[in-house]
Amino acid sequence: MLFGKLLPREGNFFEMFNQHAHCIVQAAEAFSALVANYADHHQREQHQQAVDDAERAADRVTHEVNRALHKTFITPIDREQIHLLINTMDDVADLLQDTAEAMALYDLQHVTEEIVRLTELCMKCCVLVHDAVATLGRIAEPAVTERALKVCEEIDRIEGEADRVLRSAMSKLFREDVDVRELIKLKEIYELLETVTDKCEDVANHIEGVILENS
């Protein structure tokens, strides 16, 4: 009986993935609101706190998954796949928090068109990550597998778009007469936001791997 109690039911890992993906979307929504209301200092602080809260909630789920891995002898998918997927998902939440913190620490005075655009792309990627993760518990169904792979392809496409926005933003920064301190601030924020989409693409790649090996 004790042995049985040590084994979480198979669906628990998928449930925890879904919980984490929900936290990612919450962090992205809070960050989007921060950018949209950046001129209002009070709202900015509120939304930054919401990003922090979502990231901490994501951390708790990550710890729960890693703890469950140590206690589970039979997992629904490969143990290494579980480990890679949850930790890469956690990177997405961490990067959103890092970006919000950087904007506050650097005392960024205003957001640019490029920050707004990259934020929109991050939001889209995070929602798609949520959608892709939600399919993992049903990858034995061909229709679900097909839908999941299409979602992963769309994440790849958006990451490519974010990469183009980043290159254009960098070119603009170094071509225009921008204060050096402002250039340094914006360069790092642009790169952090583009890295959010990179990590979402990594999550999509892990999900594709799970699907191909288990469907």
Summary of the structure (lengths in Angstrom):
residues: 215
radius of gyration: 18.7
end to end distance: 31.7
largest distance: 71.0
contacts: 710
relative contact order: 0.14
helix: 84%
strand: 0%
